[in-house]
Amino acid sequence: MSVLLIAAAAALSAPSAKTAMPEYPVWAARKDRSAGIIYELVVDPQGKPIRCDTLRFAGDEKLALAICPLLIRTRYRPATLADGTPATGLIRSFIYLVLDGSAQANAIRALQVDPDVILNVNHLPDGTQSLDADLVLQIDKTGGVVDCAAGAKQAPGPIIDAVCANREVLTQPPRQDAQGNPLEYVTNLKVRLVAASASS
């Protein structure tokens, strides 16, 4: 009798939510409040959020300031290195809590994360003028890129390979843990490629 073992392929990955965010705050729903934030969330190798910062918000300020505490109470799958080892992760993203029909709904839904990096290229496939690439990076203690791969929403391919080959333009700010020690981490990165004819 033979036994077939199938192992999941290890891959570099940013942290992701494991449980749903807690429900819409009752006080906000009663007052017809909506808000959205662009945030940075640090998740430790066990999947526990350890810090959340609101970078920008739209809508009701009180609700916007309540979103990070909700994200901190959410459980996450930790970031992983290419060999599958859990790692500290940094998520840069946006989230909105919107009641349909609220006065602020459209402005909040328009809130988007700008590209982290814009790369000018000679041309893109099929005459495309611009293209966004979703990456996941392993960052060393100095902010240098150790590893680069397609993000969860991006198929691997020649464009990702070409962007990852330019690691010097993908460097990130060095980060520190709560004790001030330099931190290695895995993060997501949005890169916008702009064809030369589009940038003229």
N, C-alpha and C positions, 0 to 999 in steps of 0.2 A: 504494500500500500504506500503510495507516495503522497506527500503533503506539499501543497503549493503555498508558499508564503509570498504575499504581496505587500511590499513596503511602500509607503508614500514617499515620493521623491522630495528630498530636502530642497528648500529654495529660500533665497533671501526674501524676506517679507516684512512689511511694516505692521504695526499692531492693528487689530480690527476689533470691533465691538462683538462681544460674546453674548451679551444680554441686551434686551431693549432698554432704552433710556427710560427712567421713571416717567410716569404720566404727566401730562400738561398740568401745571400748577392750578389748583382750583381757583385761587384768588384771581389769577390772570384770566381764566375763562369767564368768571363772573363779571369782570370789568371789561371784557372784550378786548384784551391786550394781546398784541402779537409782537414778536421780536426775532431777530436773527443775529448771529455773531460769526465772525471769522476768529478762529481760536488756534492755540497751540496746546497740545496735551502731551505730557510725558508719562509713559507707562513703563513700569519696572519689568524685569524679566519674568516675574510671576503673574503678570497681567493686571497688576494693581496700578491705577492712576495715582501719580504722586504730585502732579502740578498741572494746573490749567490756567492759561492766560487768555483773556479776551483781547484781541488785537484791534478789532473794529466791530461796530454794531450798527443796526438799523432798527427802528421801531421803538417800542417802549423800553426806556433805560432800565427800569427796575426788573422787568422780565429778562432783559439781556444779561444783566448782572447775575441773575439766578440760574442761567444756563450752565456755566462752568461747574457750580456745585452739583448740578444734576449729572453732568458728565463724569465727575469724580466718583459718583456712587454707582456708575456703570462698570461691569466687568468686561475685560478685554482679553483676546488671545494675544500673547506677547509677540513682539517682533522676533524674527529668527534670522540667524546668520545663514549663509549658503549651506553649511553643514547641518542645519537644523537646531543648533544651539540657541536657546532663548536669549534675548538681548533686550537692553533698554531701547525703547522706541519713542519717537517723536512724531505726532500726528499734527499736520497743519491742514485745516479744513474749515468748512462752514456748516452751520446747522441753523435751521429756523423752526420756530414754533409759531404757526400761523393759523388763525381762525379764518376760515373762508368768509369773505364779505367784510372783513375788518378794513378800516380806512388805510391801514399801513401794508396790507397784504402784498400788493404789487411791488412796492419799493423793497420790501423784505425779500421777496422771491428773486429779485434782481441782484441781490448780494452774491458775489462770486469771489473766489480766490484768484487774484491775479497770478500770472505765471511767475515762478521764482526766478527763471532765467529765460532770456530771449536770445536766440542764436540766429544770426543772419547767415543764410546759405545761398549758394549760387542758384539752385533750383530744387523743386520738390517733385515727386511723382505726379504724373497726369496733369501737370500745369497748376497744381494746387498752389495757392498764394501763401497760406499759413497752415500749420499743423501743430496740434498740441500732443506732447508725449508725456505719459505718466510713468515716472521712474520710482524705483526704491533704491536707496543708497545706504551703504554701511560707511559711517564716518568715524575717523580715528580721533584721538584726543586733541589733535591740533586743528581739526576741521577738514582734513584731507579725505578724499574718497578712496576707500579700500576696495569696495565692490560696488557694482552698478548692474541693475537688471530691470526688466520691464515690470511696471507696477501691476497691481491686481486687475486694473481695468484696461490693460494694454497688452496686445499680443507681441511676443518677441519677434524680432525681424531685423532687416538691415538698417532701418532708421534708428531703432533703439541701439543697435551695435555702434552705429556712427556717433550718436550722441554720447554714449558711454565711453567711447574712445577719447573724448575731449574732457577728461576728468578735471583738468585744471580750471575749467569754467564752471564746474559743478560744486566746488568747495563750499563748505557751510561754516557758519560761525562756530567756534569752539563753545562747548557747553560745559557746565559744571554741575555736580551733584549738590545736595543740600549742605555738605561739609566744605564745598569749594574746590573739590578735587576734579581734575579734567575728566570728561565723560566720553566714552565711546558709545555710539548709538546708531540706530537704523531709522531712516526717515523717508517719507514720500517727497517727491519733487515734481513740480509741473514745469516742463520746458516747452516754450513756444518756438517753433522753427518758422522763420519768415524768409520767403524767397526774395532774391535781390530785386526783381521787378516790382514786388509789392512794397518794398521799403524805400523806393525812390520817390 
